[in-house]
Amino acid sequence: MRASTTIAGLLLLLAVSILVLPADSHATPEDEEEKPAVESEPVASEDAGYSAGDVFQDCPDCPEMVVVPAGSFTMVSPSSEEGRSDSEGPQHRVTIRESFAVGKYEVSFAEWDACVAGGGCNDYRPDDSGWGRGERPVINVSWSDAKAYVGWLSRKTGEQYRLLSEAEWEYVARAGTTGPFHFGPTISTDQANYDENRMKTVPVGSFSANGFGLHDVHGNVGEWVEDCWHDSYSGAPVDGSAWVSGDDCGLRVLRGGSWSNIPWLLRSAVRVRYPPEVRINKFGFRVARTLIS
């Protein structure tokens, strides 16, 4: 490619980037229900040549990761959504400027146990509640435990592993959809593990993936994310970053619902909070990895 063409292309990309950036990095109270949920194109990553949709592992015991494209979406639920709580508003537009990688599945017991065997995770071996380990999602882990795991994974691989932000979690869970679930307006026990239908967790990947290639974003285990709890999204970041200032950082957020929750608690917009040291058999997590560009 000739130099003049390359420079012109870069100037065009810069102009587009300026257009999509919000004037303010925090949300305003206005609902934006009329806008589509996701506007995205596959974005190539400079990190080892990964592109949106690619699946990779950084080591044999590491989680499988899916590259998710950059894009914009309308976060949390409209006022008309059944089961909606006040903490799910106001709706606001979020723009995620860079592609990133997300765990294809919730972190499994096998992956957690590899961390313990490798000298990480504070040598904590969670109880499996008698349901089995292996490919079942790790349970009885706190937010602090999840942070210990991503810290170990980062040290092991030399890459930037972390928890998802709330905004990232909802973006990847929706995968371009606007309804309560990525399946549509309703959910069934053929699509996810919930409502004590099976009375325990099931192996990760037991149900079909969403449009971004992620499994079990609804049900099985609630997934810890990075953010502190806020009673509403007034003033929330709109760039996809974790909201870790103000309100109550003595509570951390979980998303997605679990094997025991009723359907409306599995919706893409639902937010729940618990102290960061709580360990119960409904809680697990999924990892993210920053892609260096």
Secondary structure by P-SEA (a helix, b strand, c coil): ccaaaaaaaaaaaaaaaaaacccccccccccccccccccccccccccccccccbbbbccccccbbbbbbbbbbbccccccccccccccccbbbbbbccccccccccccaaaaaaaaaacccccbbbbcccccccccccccccaaaaaaaaaaaaaacccbbbbbcaaaaaaaaaccccccccccccccccccccccccccccccccccccccccccccccbbbbccccccccccccccccccccccccccbbbbcccccccccccccccbbbbcccccccccccbbbbbbbcc
